[in-house]
Structures are given as C-alpha cells and as structure tokens.
Amino acid sequence: MLTIRLSRRGKSQQIAYRLIISEKARDTYGKSLEILGSYDPNSKKLEAKADRIKYWISKGAGTSTTVNNLLIKNGIIEGKVIKASKYKKIEAKEEDKKEEKPDNKEVKVEETKEEVKEETKAKEEKSAKA
C-alpha cells in the first residue's frame, strides 16, 4: 500500500522532514516514488504540493497519522485529526480496565458480606436451638 509519510533529513540539531510517497513496508531512507514537499518542525513551516497530494490520495494512497494531522491543520485535506500517540491509547485502555474492575469487586464484596451475615445468623439459630 502506498503511504504519504515523513522522511527525516538534516543535522541532529537542525531536523527537517520531506513529505514522500512510497510503499508502506519500504524504508523512508530508500527510494520513494515522489517527493511531495517538506516540513520544518522548528518553524512549523509546511511546504507541500497540494495538487499532487490530492492526486495520490484519490488513487488510494494513505497517510501516516502525523502527515494526516499536518495536512488537515494546513487546510490541504479535510477530515478529523487522529491521535498519533500509541502511549495515550494504552493509558486509556488501562484506565477503562481499572474503572471496570472496582465495580465488579464491590458487587462481589457486598454479596459475600450478605452471605456471611446470613450464615452467621443460621449458625446462631442452630446453636440457640441446641
């Protein structure tokens, strides 16, 4: 599948990215089909060939989450912003699990307390009869 994504260029303290289109499985440092623009994260400046990007998307190419958000922010394409961080997704799943577990435990604890009370009453009644 073809994807539009960022390819890192520049020095370590002067990072710059190229917007490229290539196969998803191919390395970003390798060959690409076309260079579609550049992005400078220091100045937040995006230079992109809007017509070529729209062309490739119309042909079925996908975009990485970061590129998708950049293109939406700059008005090149329309759509919803996607959360790019996987870490936040993992945290959200863990919070959902934490919220579910206490509810289940509280119900079980209440049921067991009632059962214990009933059992103690039954034992007291048996001991009183004997």
C-alpha positions as CSV (number, residue, x, y, z in Angstrom):
1,M,0.0,0.0,0.0
2,L,1.2,3.5,-0.8
3,T,1.5,5.9,2.0
4,I,2.4,9.6,2.3
5,R,4.8,10.0,5.3
6,L,7.7,11.9,6.6
7,S,11.4,11.1,5.8
8,R,13.9,12.6,8.2
9,R,16.7,14.8,6.8
10,G,19.2,17.3,8.1
11,K,21.6,17.5,11.0
12,S,20.8,16.3,14.5
13,Q,20.0,19.8,15.9
14,Q,18.6,21.1,12.6
15,I,16.0,18.5,11.8
16,A,13.9,18.8,8.6
17,Y,11.5,16.3,7.0
18,R,10.5,15.5,3.5
19,L,6.9,14.5,2.6
20,I,7.3,11.4,0.4
21,I,5.1,8.8,-1.1
22,S,6.4,5.2,-1.1
23,E,5.4,1.7,-0.2
24,K,4.4,1.3,3.4
25,A,6.9,-1.5,4.0
26,R,9.8,0.3,2.4
27,D,12.4,2.2,4.4
28,T,11.9,6.0,4.4
29,Y,15.6,6.5,3.6
30,G,15.4,4.3,0.5
31,K,13.8,5.1,-2.8
32,S,10.5,6.9,-2.9
33,L,8.1,7.4,-5.8
34,E,7.8,11.2,-5.4
35,I,8.8,14.0,-3.1
36,L,5.7,15.9,-2.2
37,G,7.1,18.7,0.0
38,S,9.0,19.4,3.2
39,Y,8.3,20.2,6.8
40,D,10.4,22.2,9.2
41,P,9.3,21.4,12.8
42,N,11.4,24.2,14.3
43,S,9.5,26.9,12.5
44,K,6.3,24.7,12.0
45,K,6.5,25.5,8.2
46,L,5.0,23.1,5.8
47,E,5.7,23.4,2.0
48,A,3.6,20.9,0.1
49,K,2.4,20.2,-3.4
50,A,-1.3,20.2,-2.6
51,D,-2.4,19.1,-6.1
52,R,0.0,16.1,-6.1
53,I,-1.1,15.1,-2.6
54,K,-4.7,15.2,-3.5
55,Y,-3.9,13.1,-6.7
56,W,-2.2,10.4,-4.7
57,I,-5.0,10.3,-2.1
58,S,-7.5,10.0,-4.8
59,K,-5.6,7.0,-6.2
60,G,-5.9,5.2,-2.9
61,A,-2.7,6.2,-1.0
62,G,-2.9,6.5,2.7
63,T,-1.3,8.9,5.1
64,S,0.6,8.5,8.3
65,T,-1.2,10.0,11.4
66,T,1.4,12.8,11.7
67,V,1.1,13.7,8.0
68,N,-2.7,13.5,8.1
69,N,-2.8,15.9,11.0
70,L,-0.3,18.3,9.3
71,L,-2.3,18.3,6.1
72,I,-5.6,19.0,8.0
73,K,-4.1,21.7,10.1
74,N,-2.8,23.5,6.9
75,G,-6.1,23.1,5.0
76,I,-4.8,20.8,2.3
77,I,-7.2,18.0,3.0
78,E,-10.3,17.8,5.1
79,G,-11.1,15.2,7.8
80,K,-10.7,14.5,11.5
81,V,-7.5,14.9,13.5
82,I,-6.1,11.5,14.6
83,K,-4.3,10.9,17.9
84,A,-0.8,9.9,16.8
85,S,0.5,8.6,20.2
86,K,0.1,4.9,20.9
87,Y,1.1,5.5,24.5
88,K,-2.1,7.5,25.2
89,K,-4.2,4.8,23.7
90,I,-2.6,2.2,26.0
91,E,-3.2,4.5,29.0
92,A,-6.8,5.0,28.1
93,K,-7.3,1.2,27.8
94,E,-5.7,0.7,31.2
95,E,-7.9,3.3,32.8
96,D,-11.0,1.7,31.3
97,K,-9.9,-1.7,32.8
98,K,-9.3,0.0,36.2
99,E,-12.8,1.5,36.1
100,E,-14.5,-1.8,35.3
101,K,-12.7,-3.9,37.9
102,P,-13.7,-2.0,41.1
103,D,-17.3,-2.0,40.1
104,N,-17.3,-5.8,39.8
105,K,-15.4,-6.3,43.0
106,E,-17.7,-4.0,45.0
107,V,-20.7,-6.1,43.9
108,K,-19.0,-9.3,44.8
109,V,-17.9,-7.9,48.2
110,E,-21.4,-6.8,49.1
111,E,-22.8,-10.2,48.1
112,T,-20.3,-12.0,50.2
113,K,-20.9,-9.8,53.2
114,E,-24.7,-10.6,53.0
115,E,-23.9,-14.3,52.6
116,V,-21.6,-14.2,55.7
117,K,-24.3,-12.4,57.7
118,E,-26.9,-15.0,56.7
119,E,-24.6,-17.9,57.5
120,T,-23.7,-16.4,61.0
121,K,-27.5,-15.9,61.7
122,A,-28.1,-19.5,60.7
123,K,-25.3,-20.8,63.0
124,E,-26.5,-18.7,65.9
125,E,-30.1,-20.1,65.4
126,K,-28.7,-23.7,65.3
127,S,-26.6,-23.1,68.4
128,A,-29.6,-21.5,70.3
129,K,-31.8,-24.5,69.4
130,A,-29.2,-27.0,70.6
